[in-house]
């Protein structure tokens, strides 16, 4: 699970404008 979270974090950092709202909630 940790690896998945890391990958997701990388994607969030790469696409802030796209997943920013999702991450906020």
MOHUUR-V796378 format. One record per residue. N is the residue number from 1. SS is DSSP state (H for helix, E for strand, - for the rest). Layout:
{{N & SS} {N & SS}}
This chain:
{{1 & -} {2 & H} {3 & H} {4 & H} {5 & H} {6 & H} {7 & H} {8 & H} {9 & H} {10 & H} {11 & H} {12 & H} {13 & H} {14 & H} {15 & -} {16 & H} {17 & H} {18 & H} {19 & H} {20 & H} {21 & H} {22 & H} {23 & H} {24 & H} {25 & -}}
